[in-house]
């Protein structure tokens, strides 16, 4: 079981209380045999998290991935990481930025967790992410010099972030007019927060359209 939480993917993902609640809820949903109630209060969620993780680990191998904890809202002492269990039988993978307070807190833990330094994605890696992501849906971007759609996309401000590339590919995947794809890439938001707004707007518009059709029927 892999439980993945990307801080910054939505406004609610920034809250450490909602992060804890989501992890416990996902485990409870995945394993109905776990009868513990998922609490609502922050302090109770801190106490509950290691219990839920241990009970899940009894049933299968568990990997918890917390991406971008430096982006957590500092409320509820989120950056102190006092909510993160010290010893549980699961593998926990965390990403944060160098020299952020969360990075320093992790380095002071005993034992000190192994650390892997990752630089920005290079052009080769960015192209590979886009190609493989779109290939899953049998789609691709034109990379010919006279119509280099890939180059247009990779010039975007946050194109060195995997999350941005995944969101951009999703927006391009659902765009229906291939002949206008180049223009769509040009108008695509250039940063993660702005492209998230575009994704949510598209989803909300689609839901309203579906509701209107249902009412008409």
ZIRA-V953486 format. One line per field, one symbol per residue. phi: phi as a letter, one per 20 degrees, with the letter a starting at -180 (. if undefined). A space follows every 50 residues. Layout:
phi=???
This chain:
phi=.dddcdfofbfffeefffffffffffffffcfffeffefdfgffffffgf ffffffffeafccddddnffefffgllgffmfeegebceceddcdbefmf gffffffefdfffgccedeffegfffffffgfffffdlcbdfdfgfbeff fgffefgdfedgfffffffffffefedffdfgffffefgecggfffffff fffffffffffffffff
